[in-house]
Amino acid sequence: MSLDAFVTSLVLSYLVVFARLGSALIFMPAFGEVQIPIRARLSFALVLCAALLPITPVQAAMPDDPVALALMLGVEVTIGLWIGLTARILLSALQFAGFQVGQVSGLANAFGPSFGSFEGATMVATLMLISAVAMIFITDTHHIILRALLSSYEMFPPGQIMLEDMTDQLLKAAGQSLYIGTAVAAPFFVMGVVLNLGMGLANRMMPQLPVFFVAASLLIGAGLLILAISMPALLDFFISEFQDWLVGFKL
């Protein structure tokens, strides 16, 4: 093989690897947060793809036809976007949980910056998302993310796509995200039922007393107290579920 052919094959292989890994990192939690500058994210993706290129099976699967190469790039981008979006759906469980906690504890109108969530997110949702991203790095889950991206070539060989299975897995991830969000917010649902039931009974006994305004501070204080107590367990539960999904790429 001539030097020109070798360099051309190497560059095209790098583009194929970048098509999958770069697309996945766009939405991947911790790596694809909008607060990280675009240049930093792009630089990391370029260096990561260069580091992982020698151990990926892309070079052996490179086609000679330009049309087949273009189709292969499209398939790799689709797989990368699927990986990143599925991971982002799992992270959105904390966004759902934070919104529910804000509703129950009376903090739904305390808006905060939209850290990886919708505009006008509550302070609790923003706190949970920031804490989850921090826990991903603290628990070295970002290493598992990188290994999962590399292991994705075992499940999805270069140029091969399984749209039906990917759709099923995306729906399962959405259901799992709803389950995680509901499980995380469960203690606050119990607190809301107990406190609102108590306020309702107090209102029946003293109709002239503005029970809601009197007990609003109690509701907020109880919500913050339960949040402070349960936050470590909630984050540990989310990280374990997220790691289980990442380990699935090694099966």
C-alpha positions in Angstrom: 0.0 0.0 0.0 1.3 3.4 -1.0 1.7 6.2 1.6 -1.1 8.2 0.0 -3.5 5.3 0.2 -2.5 4.6 3.8 -3.0 8.2 4.8 -6.4 8.4 3.0 -7.6 5.2 4.6 -6.4 6.5 8.1 -8.2 9.8 7.6 -11.5 8.2 6.4 -11.4 5.7 9.3 -10.9 8.6 11.7 -14.0 10.4 10.2 -16.0 7.2 10.7 -15.0 6.9 14.3 -15.7 10.6 14.9 -19.1 10.2 13.3 -20.2 7.8 16.0 -18.3 9.0 19.1 -18.7 12.7 18.3 -22.4 12.4 17.7 -22.8 10.5 21.0 -20.9 13.1 23.0 -23.2 15.8 21.8 -26.0 14.6 24.1 -24.0 12.4 26.5 -24.5 13.5 30.2 -21.4 15.2 31.7 -19.7 15.5 28.4 -22.4 17.2 26.4 -23.6 19.8 28.8 -24.4 23.2 27.2 -22.4 25.0 29.9 -19.2 23.5 28.5 -17.8 25.7 25.7 -18.3 24.2 22.2 -14.6 24.4 21.4 -13.7 22.4 24.5 -16.3 19.7 23.7 -15.1 19.6 20.1 -11.4 19.4 21.1 -12.1 16.6 23.5 -14.1 14.6 20.9 -11.3 15.0 18.4 -8.6 13.8 20.8 -10.8 11.0 22.1 -11.5 9.7 18.6 -7.8 9.8 17.8 -6.9 7.9 20.9 -9.6 5.2 20.4 -9.1 4.8 16.6 -6.4 2.1 16.9 -8.6 -0.2 19.0 -11.8 0.1 17.0 -12.7 -2.3 14.2 -13.4 0.5 11.8 -10.4 0.1 9.5 -11.2 -3.5 8.7 -14.8 -2.6 7.7 -14.0 0.4 5.5 -15.7 0.1 2.1 -14.0 1.1 -1.2 -17.2 2.6 -2.8 -17.7 6.3 -2.0 -21.5 5.8 -1.9 -21.1 2.9 0.6 -18.7 5.1 2.7 -21.3 7.9 2.8 -24.0 5.4 3.9 -21.6 4.1 6.5 -21.1 7.6 7.9 -24.8 8.2 8.0 -25.3 4.9 10.0 -22.5 5.8 12.4 -24.0 9.2 13.1 -27.4 7.6 13.7 -26.0 5.2 16.2 -24.0 7.9 17.9 -27.1 10.1 18.3 -29.1 7.2 19.6 -26.5 6.5 22.3 -26.3 10.1 23.4 -30.1 10.7 23.3 -30.8 7.5 25.2 -28.4 8.5 27.9 -29.9 12.0 28.0 -33.4 10.5 28.4 -32.1 8.7 31.5 -30.7 11.9 32.9 -34.0 13.7 32.3 -35.4 11.5 35.1 -33.9 13.9 37.6 -35.5 16.8 35.7 -38.9 15.2 36.1 -38.2 14.3 39.8 -37.0 17.8 40.5 -40.2 19.3 39.0 -42.4 17.0 41.0 -40.5 17.8 44.2 -40.9 21.5 43.5 -44.6 21.1 43.0 -45.1 19.1 46.2 -42.8 21.2 48.5 -44.1 24.6 47.2 -40.9 25.5 45.3 -42.3 25.2 41.8 -42.2 29.0 41.3 -38.5 29.2 42.5 -37.0 29.2 39.0 -33.4 28.6 38.4 -31.0 28.4 35.4 -31.8 25.7 32.9 -28.8 23.4 33.5 -29.4 20.7 30.9 -33.2 21.0 31.3 -36.1 23.1 30.0 -36.3 26.8 30.3 -37.8 27.9 33.6 -36.7 24.8 35.5 -37.2 24.8 39.2 -34.3 25.3 41.6 -34.8 21.7 42.8 -34.5 20.3 39.3 -31.4 22.3 38.6 -29.9 21.2 41.9 -30.5 17.5 41.1 -29.1 17.8 37.5 -25.9 19.6 38.7 -25.5 17.0 41.5 -25.9 14.1 39.1 -23.3 15.5 36.7 -20.9 16.0 39.6 -21.6 12.5 40.8 -20.8 11.1 37.3 -17.2 12.4 37.7 -16.9 11.7 41.4 -17.8 8.1 41.0 -15.7 7.7 37.8 -18.8 6.9 35.8 -17.3 8.9 33.0 -14.8 6.1 32.6 -17.6 3.7 32.2 -19.1 6.0 29.6 -15.9 6.0 27.6 -15.7 2.2 27.8 -19.4 1.9 26.8 -18.7 4.0 23.7 -15.9 1.7 22.7 -18.0 -1.4 23.5 -20.8 -0.1 21.3 -18.8 -1.5 18.4 -19.4 -5.0 19.7 -23.2 -4.5 19.7 -23.3 -2.4 16.5 -20.5 -3.3 14.1 -19.4 -0.4 11.8 -21.9 0.2 9.1 -24.6 -2.0 10.6 -27.8 -0.7 12.2 -30.8 -2.3 13.8 -33.5 0.3 13.8 -36.2 -1.8 15.3 -34.0 -2.8 18.3 -32.9 0.7 18.7 -36.4 2.0 18.8 -37.4 -0.6 21.4 -34.4 0.3 23.5 -35.3 4.0 23.2 -38.8 3.3 24.5 -37.5 1.1 27.3 -35.1 3.9 28.3 -38.1 6.4 28.4 -40.0 4.0 30.6 -37.0 3.5 32.8 -36.5 7.2 33.1 -40.1 7.7 34.2 -39.6 4.9 36.8 -36.4 6.5 38.1 -38.0 9.9 38.3 -41.0 8.6 40.2 -38.9 6.5 42.6 -36.7 9.5 43.3 -39.7 11.7 44.0 -41.6 9.1 46.0 -40.6 10.3 49.5 -41.9 13.8 48.6 -45.2 12.4 47.4 -45.7 10.8 50.8 -44.7 14.0 52.6 -47.1 16.0 50.4 -50.0 13.6 51.1 -49.4 13.7 54.9 -48.9 17.5 55.1 -51.8 18.4 52.8 -54.1 16.0 54.6 -53.1 17.7 57.9 -53.8 21.1 56.4 -57.1 20.0 55.1 -58.2 18.7 58.5 -57.0 22.0 60.1 -59.0 24.0 57.6 -62.1 22.0 58.4 -61.7 22.7 62.1 -60.8 26.4 61.6 -62.4 27.6 58.4 -61.5 31.3 59.1 -57.8 30.5 59.4 -55.8 30.8 56.1 -54.2 27.4 56.6 -52.3 27.4 53.3 -50.5 30.6 54.0 -49.8 29.6 57.6 -48.5 26.1 56.7 -46.6 27.2 53.5 -43.4 27.7 55.5 -43.8 24.3 57.1 -44.3 22.6 53.7 -41.2 24.3 52.3 -39.1 23.5 55.4 -40.2 19.9 55.4 -39.4 19.6 51.7 -35.9 21.0 52.1 -35.3 18.8 55.1 -36.3 15.6 53.3 -34.3 16.7 50.3 -31.2 17.2 52.4 -31.6 13.8 54.1 -32.5 11.8 51.0 -30.3 13.4 48.4 -27.3 11.1 48.8 -29.5 8.0 48.5 -31.4 9.4 45.5 -28.2 10.2 43.6 -26.7 6.8 44.4 -29.8 5.2 43.1 -29.7 7.2 39.8 -25.9 6.5 39.3 -26.4 2.8 39.9 -29.2 2.7 37.3 -27.2 4.7 34.8 -24.2 2.5 35.3 -26.3 -0.6 34.7 -27.4 0.8 31.4 -23.9 1.6 30.3 -22.6 -1.8 31.3 -25.3 -3.3 28.9 -23.1 -2.3 26.0 -20.6 -5.0 27.0 -23.2 -7.8 26.8 
